Amino acid sequence: MELLDRVLNDNNLFKAYEQVRKNKGASGVDGMNVDEIAKYMIKHKEEILEQIRSRKYEPSPVKRVFIPKENGDKRGLGIPTVMDRVIQ
C-alpha cells in the first residue's frame, strides 16, 4: 500500500475531521462550517480523494481577517477553509 493511501484511509480522515471539529474554527472563504463539511465530504469523498491522488487538489484561497491588538493596531489572520484544514 502506498503512503498516500495510508494517509487517505477512512480512519485517518475521520481523525483529521474530529480534530478540526474540536478546534471549533471559523469557516473560510467558502462559508462552509464544520457541521456542513461532514455531509459534503461523505457525498464527494471519492472525487476529493481522486483529486488528491492525481495531485490536482488545490486549496482554496485563505480568508483574511484582522483582529485587534491591545495597542490598538490590528493583526492579520488567515483562515483556511474547513476542507483544507481536514486535508492538511
C-alpha positions as CSV (number, residue, x, y, z in Angstrom):
1,M,0.0,0.0,0.0
2,E,1.3,3.4,-1.0
3,L,1.9,6.0,1.7
4,L,-0.7,8.3,0.3
5,D,-3.3,5.6,0.5
6,R,-2.5,5.1,4.2
7,V,-2.8,8.8,4.8
8,L,-6.1,9.0,3.0
9,N,-7.8,6.0,4.6
10,D,-11.1,6.5,6.3
11,N,-9.7,6.2,9.8
12,N,-7.2,9.0,9.3
13,L,-9.7,11.3,7.5
14,F,-12.1,10.8,10.4
15,K,-9.4,11.6,13.0
16,A,-8.5,14.7,11.0
17,Y,-12.1,15.8,10.8
18,E,-12.6,15.2,14.6
19,Q,-9.5,17.4,15.4
20,V,-10.8,20.2,13.2
21,R,-14.3,19.8,14.8
22,K,-12.8,20.0,18.3
23,N,-11.0,23.2,17.4
24,K,-14.3,24.9,16.5
25,G,-12.7,27.2,14.0
26,A,-14.4,29.7,11.8
27,S,-15.4,29.0,8.2
28,G,-13.1,30.0,5.4
29,V,-13.9,31.8,2.1
30,D,-16.4,29.1,1.1
31,G,-18.6,29.8,4.2
32,M,-18.9,26.1,4.9
33,N,-18.7,25.3,8.7
34,V,-17.6,22.1,10.4
35,D,-21.1,20.6,10.6
36,E,-21.6,21.1,6.8
37,I,-18.3,19.7,5.8
38,A,-19.0,16.2,7.2
39,K,-22.0,15.9,4.8
40,Y,-20.1,17.4,1.9
41,M,-17.2,15.0,2.4
42,I,-19.4,11.9,2.6
43,K,-21.2,13.0,-0.6
44,H,-18.0,14.0,-2.5
45,K,-15.4,11.7,-0.9
46,E,-14.3,9.7,-4.0
47,E,-14.0,12.9,-6.0
48,I,-11.9,14.6,-3.3
49,L,-9.7,11.6,-2.9
50,E,-9.1,11.3,-6.6
51,Q,-8.1,14.9,-6.9
52,I,-5.6,14.4,-4.1
53,R,-4.2,11.2,-5.5
54,S,-3.8,12.7,-9.0
55,R,-2.2,15.8,-7.5
56,K,-4.9,18.0,-8.8
57,Y,-6.4,19.2,-5.5
58,E,-5.8,22.9,-4.9
59,P,-6.5,24.5,-1.6
60,S,-9.0,27.4,-1.6
61,P,-7.8,30.9,-1.0
62,V,-7.4,31.8,2.6
63,K,-9.9,34.2,4.2
64,R,-8.1,37.3,5.6
65,V,-9.4,38.9,8.8
66,F,-7.9,41.4,11.1
67,I,-8.1,41.1,14.9
68,P,-7.4,44.0,17.2
69,K,-4.3,44.0,19.3
70,E,-4.0,45.6,22.8
71,N,-2.1,48.6,21.5
72,G,-4.9,49.5,19.0
73,D,-3.2,48.0,16.0
74,K,-4.6,45.1,14.1
75,R,-3.0,41.7,13.3
76,G,-3.8,39.9,10.1
77,L,-5.0,36.3,10.4
78,G,-5.5,33.8,7.6
79,I,-8.4,31.3,7.9
80,P,-8.3,28.3,5.5
81,T,-11.5,26.5,4.6
82,V,-12.6,23.7,6.8
83,M,-12.0,21.2,4.0
84,D,-8.4,22.4,3.6
85,R,-7.8,22.1,7.4
86,V,-9.1,18.5,7.3
87,I,-7.0,17.5,4.4
88,Q,-3.8,19.2,5.6
